[in-house]
Amino acid sequence: MTIMGVAPETRPARNRRRVAVTVLIWLLILPGLLWALVRLGGLDRGPLVQLLSFTPYVAAWSLVPAAVALGTRRWSAAALAIVVVALFASFVLPRVVAGGRGPTDGVRLRVMTSNLLLGGADANVIVELVRDHDVDVLAVQEFTPDAKDALAKAGLGDLLPYASLADEPGSPGSGLYTRFPLRQAGSQRNQGGFQQAYGVIEPPGAGTLLVESAHPMAPWAPKANGDWRRDLAAEPAADPGGTPRILLGDFNSTLDHAPLRQLIATGYRDAGAATGQGLVPTWPYAEHPGIPGVTIDHVLVDRRIGVRQMSVHRIPRSDHRAIVAELIVPKA
């Protein structure tokens, strides 16, 4: 029998459609599940190193199969999808909820880091940011002789007269400028070939601090992953019993990469995560169209140092945004 000329759907057809929908939902859930397990287990190897940078985007996607499973009453699939969402939430949400800012009593210190993109970043904008935010310490990466001259011409030396500079043509150079006298200044070259300028400062009223411009190798291809991993492992660990340390720069890693989390676990806090801005993208902002923004620039501070606030800023002619952070360092 037909109604209005349309044959009713047979039971086998309904069953086939239901099975197809169920299979589709499971196929939507499984990639997110595997991604979450890789992230949970710190299994960033090969091409997964680059892919894990985009974990926050996959976390947002994981809501889709969960909603579909719940909406179609596939309860087993919905239960697993909710577990996947919960895993991603445990990875991502701590970065957008301010907390763990650390001590609030101490001496205020403002720091800034900026990757200059082969020295071509707008020096006037950088100096303007230093002036407007009353920056005390500036770390720069991809610091070239031309960039050094441009920053000097823009008046950086009037604001931050002390420096540890390791400028080189191309991308390996590094620099550290400070408002305060800089002791034990120097630089070291990591496995990936990048310089890291460092030094010791003692702001008025504060104790001694170690500051370093960090720039580990980028995992631009699987063959570079070894140097990337070794460079992060070689970054100076926090020393809870020694001099407080501040590492700031282009880490070429997000908080979803196990080597960076291992470094932080030695006794650092990430200024972005502490202020609820841990998902604010810092790269790319030029020359890399179509790549979603990720957070690979960081300010890491010893856990004896508090974080009051953090902001990110666009720098013309650089593919990285600069970070400015206001810290609270221990009194002398």
C-alpha positions in Angstrom: 0.0 0.0 0.0 1.2 3.5 -0.8 0.3 6.9 0.6 0.3 9.9 -1.8 2.3 7.7 -4.2 5.3 7.2 -1.9 6.2 3.8 -0.6 6.8 3.6 3.1 10.4 2.9 4.2 11.0 -0.8 4.8 12.4 -2.1 8.1 15.7 -3.3 6.4 16.2 0.1 4.9 15.7 1.8 8.2 18.1 -0.6 9.8 20.7 0.1 7.1 20.4 3.8 7.6 20.7 3.5 11.3 23.8 1.4 11.0 25.3 3.8 8.5 24.7 6.8 10.9 26.2 4.8 13.8 29.3 3.9 11.8 29.7 7.5 10.7 29.5 8.7 14.4 32.2 6.3 15.4 34.4 7.4 12.5 34.0 10.9 13.7 34.9 10.1 17.3 37.9 7.8 16.7 40.4 10.4 15.2 39.8 12.7 18.2 40.3 9.8 20.6 43.6 8.8 19.0 44.7 12.4 19.0 43.9 12.8 22.7 45.7 9.5 23.5 48.8 10.7 21.6 48.7 14.0 23.5 48.1 12.3 26.9 51.0 9.9 26.4 53.4 12.5 25.1 53.9 10.5 21.9 54.8 13.5 19.7 57.1 11.9 17.1 57.5 12.3 13.4 54.8 14.4 11.7 52.8 14.3 14.9 55.1 16.9 16.4 53.7 19.6 14.0 50.2 18.3 14.2 50.0 18.5 18.0 50.4 22.2 17.7 46.8 22.3 16.6 45.4 20.4 19.5 43.1 23.3 20.6 41.4 23.2 17.2 40.8 19.4 17.5 39.5 20.0 21.0 36.8 22.3 19.6 36.0 19.8 16.9 35.6 17.0 19.5 32.3 18.7 20.6 30.7 17.9 17.2 30.7 14.1 17.3 29.6 14.3 21.0 26.7 16.5 20.1 25.7 14.2 17.1 25.9 11.1 19.3 23.8 12.6 22.0 21.3 14.0 19.5 20.8 10.6 17.8 20.8 8.7 21.1 23.8 6.6 20.3 24.6 6.2 24.0 27.7 4.1 23.8 29.2 6.4 21.2 28.1 9.4 23.2 29.8 8.1 26.4 33.1 7.7 24.6 32.7 11.1 22.8 32.2 12.7 26.2 35.3 11.1 27.5 37.3 12.5 24.6 35.8 15.9 25.2 36.8 15.7 28.9 40.4 14.7 27.9 40.7 17.7 25.6 39.2 19.9 28.3 41.8 18.8 30.8 44.5 19.8 28.2 43.1 23.1 27.0 40.9 24.7 29.6 43.7 25.4 32.2 45.2 27.8 29.6 42.1 29.9 29.4 41.2 30.0 33.1 43.5 32.4 35.0 45.1 30.8 38.0 48.4 29.8 39.5 49.8 33.3 39.1 52.1 32.8 42.0 53.4 35.3 44.6 51.8 38.8 44.7 54.4 40.4 47.1 57.7 41.5 45.6 59.2 43.8 43.1 57.5 44.5 39.7 59.5 43.6 36.6 58.2 43.9 33.0 59.7 41.7 30.3 59.1 41.4 26.6 60.1 39.0 23.9 60.0 39.3 20.1 61.1 37.2 17.2 62.4 39.7 14.5 61.9 37.4 11.4 65.5 37.5 10.1 66.0 40.9 11.6 63.3 42.6 9.5 60.8 43.5 12.2 59.8 47.1 12.6 62.3 48.5 15.1 60.3 51.6 15.8 57.3 49.6 16.9 59.4 47.5 19.2 61.0 50.5 20.8 57.6 52.1 21.1 56.2 49.0 23.0 59.3 49.1 25.3 58.6 52.7 26.1 54.8 52.5 26.4 54.9 49.4 28.7 57.9 50.5 30.7 59.7 47.2 29.8 62.8 46.3 31.9 64.0 43.3 29.9 63.7 42.7 26.2 64.7 39.4 24.6 64.9 39.2 20.8 65.4 36.2 18.4 66.5 36.1 14.8 68.6 39.1 15.7 70.8 40.3 12.9 73.4 43.1 12.7 70.9 45.2 10.7 68.3 44.7 13.4 70.9 45.8 16.1 71.6 49.0 14.1 67.9 49.6 13.6 67.0 49.2 17.3 69.9 51.5 18.2 68.7 54.1 15.7 65.2 53.9 17.1 66.5 54.8 20.5 66.4 51.4 22.4 69.7 52.2 24.1 68.2 55.2 25.8 65.6 52.9 27.4 67.6 49.7 27.9 71.3 50.6 28.1 72.7 47.2 29.1 72.8 44.3 26.7 74.1 40.8 25.9 74.2 40.6 22.1 74.9 37.7 19.8 73.7 39.1 16.4 74.3 37.1 13.3 73.0 37.3 9.7 69.9 35.1 9.1 68.0 33.4 11.9 70.6 32.3 14.5 71.1 35.6 16.3 69.9 36.4 19.8 69.9 39.5 22.0 69.0 40.6 25.5 68.5 44.2 26.5 67.9 45.4 30.1 67.3 48.5 32.1 69.7 47.2 34.8 73.4 46.4 34.8 74.0 42.9 33.3 76.5 40.6 34.8 77.9 37.3 33.6 76.6 38.2 30.1 77.1 35.8 27.2 75.5 33.5 24.7 75.5 29.9 23.9 74.7 28.1 20.6 72.2 25.2 20.8 72.1 22.0 18.8 69.9 23.6 16.2 72.4 26.4 15.6 70.5 29.2 17.3 72.2 31.5 19.8 70.7 32.1 23.2 71.8 35.4 24.9 71.7 35.4 28.7 72.8 37.4 31.8 72.2 38.1 35.4 70.3 41.2 36.6 69.5 42.6 40.0 66.6 45.1 39.8 66.5 47.7 42.6 65.0 46.1 45.7 65.0 42.6 44.2 67.2 39.6 44.4 69.4 38.3 41.6 67.7 36.9 38.5 68.9 34.9 35.6 67.4 35.9 32.3 67.8 34.1 28.9 66.5 34.6 25.4 65.3 31.1 24.3 65.1 29.9 20.8 65.2 26.1 20.3 65.2 24.6 16.8 61.8 24.5 15.0 60.4 21.1 14.1 59.9 22.2 10.6 60.2 18.7 9.2 60.5 15.2 10.8 64.3 15.2 10.1 64.6 18.3 12.4 62.7 16.8 15.3 65.8 15.4 16.9 67.5 18.8 17.2 64.2 20.3 18.4 63.9 17.7 21.1 67.5 18.0 22.1 67.3 21.8 22.2 64.3 21.8 24.5 66.0 19.2 26.8 69.1 21.4 26.9 67.1 24.6 28.0 68.2 25.4 31.6 65.9 23.7 34.1 64.5 25.7 37.0 66.5 25.5 40.1 64.2 25.8 43.1 67.1 26.1 45.5 69.2 28.5 43.3 68.8 31.8 41.5 65.3 32.3 40.0 65.4 32.1 36.3 63.3 33.7 33.5 63.3 32.1 30.1 61.5 34.0 27.4 61.4 33.7 23.6 60.3 31.6 20.6 60.2 28.1 21.9 58.8 26.6 18.7 56.5 24.5 20.9 53.1 24.8 22.4 51.9 23.5 25.7 50.8 20.3 23.9 54.3 19.3 23.2 55.8 16.9 25.8 59.4 18.3 25.8 58.1 21.8 26.7 55.8 20.4 29.4 58.8 18.5 30.8 60.8 21.7 30.9 58.0 23.6 32.7 57.7 20.7 35.2 61.2 21.4 36.5 59.8 24.4 38.3 58.5 27.0 35.8 55.1 28.6 35.3 53.9 29.8 31.8 52.8 33.4 32.0 50.1 32.9 29.3 48.5 30.0 31.1 48.7 31.8 34.4 46.8 34.8 33.1 44.2 32.8 31.1 45.8 33.8 27.8 47.5 30.5 27.0 45.6 30.0 23.8 46.3 33.5 22.3 48.2 32.7 19.1 51.6 34.2 18.6 52.5 32.7 15.2 52.1 32.9 12.2 51.2 36.5 11.4 52.9 36.9 8.0 54.2 34.9 5.1 52.4 31.7 6.1 48.8 32.0 4.7 46.4 29.3 5.6 48.1 28.0 8.7 46.0 28.4 11.9 47.6 30.5 14.6 49.3 28.7 17.4 51.1 29.7 20.7 54.8 29.0 20.4 56.2 32.1 22.1 56.3 31.9 25.9 57.5 33.6 29.0 58.5 31.0 31.5 59.3 32.1 35.1 60.5 30.4 38.2 57.6 29.4 40.5 59.0 31.9 43.1 58.1 34.6 40.5 54.5 35.8 40.2 52.7 36.8 37.0 50.4 39.9 37.2 49.4 40.3 33.5 50.4 39.5 30.0 49.6 40.9 26.5 50.5 40.1 22.9 51.2 42.7 20.2 51.5 42.6 16.4 54.9 43.7 15.1 55.0 44.8 11.5 57.3 42.7 9.2 57.5 39.9 11.7 55.6 36.6 11.6 55.5 36.4 15.4 53.6 38.6 17.8 55.5 40.0 20.7 54.7 39.2 24.4 54.8 41.7 27.2 54.5 40.3 30.7 54.4 42.0 34.1 56.0 39.9 36.8 56.5 40.0 40.5 60.0 38.9 41.5 61.3 38.1 45.0 62.6 41.0 47.1 66.2 41.1 48.0 
